[in-house]
Amino acid sequence: MRHESIDPQLFVGNRRRLARLLPPGSIAVVNANDLLPTNADATLRIVPNSDLFHLTGVEQEESILVLFPDADDERHREILFLRETSELISIWEGKKLTREVAREVTGIRNVQWVSEFPKLFHRLMCEAEHVWLDSNEHKRAEIVVETREARFVHWVKERYPLHHYHRLARLLHRVRVTKQAAEIQLLQQACDVTQAGFERVARFVQPGVSEHEIEAEFAHEFIRRRSTFAYNPIIASGPNACVLHYVENDQPCRDGDLLLLDVAACHANYNADLTRTLPVNGHFTRRQRQVYEAVLRALRAGIAGLKPGVKWKHWQEAAEELLARECVDLGLLKATDLHKASDDPTKRPVKKYFMHGLGHPLGLDVHDVGFTTEPFAAGWVMTVEPGLYIREEGIGVRLENDILITDKGPVDLMANIALEPGEIEALMASRPVAQT
């Protein structure tokens, strides 16, 4: 656990909120993610299961959470199963969670070794009527490898075919999309680490530096602050900025070009998501500034539109309409293009220059879970990321901030990060003589 400890009351509260959504006689199970293999005998570092972490704070492989709110024996209403450690494991892999430490981290009193799971789970299944099993139900997920959760689903249904089975993801999405005060603090910490990395980079960028050197500057700042990259960093100079998911990060930054930075920190498993666009030489050209300010106006409008009760599709449509008008002013579209109707939203003329979504939920996953078919609600955290990509001019501009929706108006978690073109130029001009 690289990050500082988290108050276990966050996880206690999350389990209570989930338990209230379970009908009588329900048992719910969440598994840790697999340790993924690479080549030879190597494995990747574990990526914690977001649902398991949300409910327990546990990041360790082979862990299982069982919730049975109606269990006759109170000790069986919350059970955490852990991989049992040994002296050999401690020598080769380091410390694992003990039962005592797991109780402190999670607030769960009944902690068992995973070897005890089959026998105890059978006893609980004999009492339960409904079984809630987890899976990845993100709309954009492409699941090509069988997960630990999927294997568990097969195992349970084969042994207990007569129970009533349900999708736990639907309930967890509802619990996770509304952030608690402690989660907002963790997201703010991720944003603050991101700010430190961005400011370091803004003072570092100049003609001749390479995209990979810029990535190294971010890594230095993130790691020293007990954080990691929230996602593969996009460090795209010149025409590369018109590639939405550019991750090669191996080209030199040239005088007169723009540099698009879509880079953010993950702190305590909570993710920030930032995009800024800089002039490599520290000064926007007239044309670059025109495009930048058009995107900035769309960002401001998108933030203002994050209100409880607004639906995502209407928010997206408003952004496309605004950016279409901006494209007319920039000479990219004709005024007649504004009135071209299409039953297919992907064929609107503005899509040539703004082809992606305006934003998404943010939290334990960068593209966090939630229901984008439902109206926004207080407690959601959303990104706002408009952009214009003019491939014929080699100009790509995207700007992105992370916003908390409240009943009193949107709260910008990145309000302290330079955004206005003058602020960007001033920050880049403040290069120190030497960096540590």
Secondary structure, 3 states (H helix, E strand, C coil): CCCCCCCCHHHHHHHHHHHHHCCCCEEEEEECCCCCECCCCCECCCCCCHHHHHHHCCCCCCCEEEECCCCCCHHHCEEEEECCCCHHHHHHCCCCCCHHHHHHHHCCCEEEEHHHHHHHHHHHHHHCCEEEECCCCCCCCCCCCCCHHHHHHHHHHHHCCCCEEEEHHHHHHHHHHCCCHHHHHHHHHHHHHHHHHHHHHHHHCCCCCEHHHHHHHHHHHHHHCCCEECCCCEEEEHHHHHCCCCCCCCCECCCCCEEEEECCEEECCEECCCEEEEECCCCCCHHHHHHHHHHHHHHHHHHHCCCCCCCHHHHHHHHHHHHHHHHHHCCCCCHHHHHCCCCCHHHCHHHHCCCCCCCCECCCCCCCCCCCCCCCCCCCEEEECCEEEEHHHCEEEECEEEEECCCCCCEECCCCCCCCHHHHHHHHHCCCCCCC
